């Protein structure tokens, strides 16, 4: 049943997201075409407009991905569809797991589409060389490889967006346990949850720093005096903490969900 739930959740989310994907790809192509005409002032202007639109839709993809995932949760669990959802012969943990997995899958594809659009719009030998040099500098500075730097950057962005999604889910579950002002409370709870993740992450790193002087340098030193080793440790800790906190929120959300829901 999880596969079927996931299928319908993804269908609902991608129904709108695919439109944004296609629009962004089209404007990325326009950017590529118009900016290739160096001798035409008008086409260059059109290229700049297309470029701005491409970047704008990149942000729109992320925002709509977040909104669509949360909207699916509210509609399917608390809205008109909820009467059917809660009569299905499946557990509440399966229902929530489907929502969680669909959010991860769609956010992953959204990031890939954005990277693809950047490649279409701005790829050139000169730009590629600039990116390579920048990544190589970071890789050398961090005593790593270019591939590792790319993967770490991708993973950090993905975890950050997944954390925002998870905070929103928790906010929805808590807000809809109330009898009134459910959406307003969901937004407030979601924001507080995300804020809590940031605060608790800093607090845990600080506590670890009490036993590790190198970690404490993150709080006692400025950005110009931090060593590469400290930055690498901080990134590793941050990634581990995000994964652990996402897992904790997932477990808590299922516990809250199993207590029952107030259907609109």
Secondary structure, DSSP 8 states (H G I E B T S, - for coil): -HHHHHHHHHHHHHHHHHHHHHHHHHHHHHHHHHTT-TT-HHHHHHHHHHHHHHHHHHHHHHHHHHHHHHHHHHHHHTSTTHHHHTTSSS-HHHHHHHHHHHHHHHHHHHHHHHHHHHHHHH--HHHHHHHHHHHHHHHHHTTS-HHHHHHHHHHHHHHHHHHHHHHHHHHHHHHTTSSS-HHHHHHHHHHHHHHHHHHHHHHHHHHHHTT-HHHHHHHHS-TTT--HHHHHHHHHHHHHHHHHHHHHHHHHHHHHHHT-----
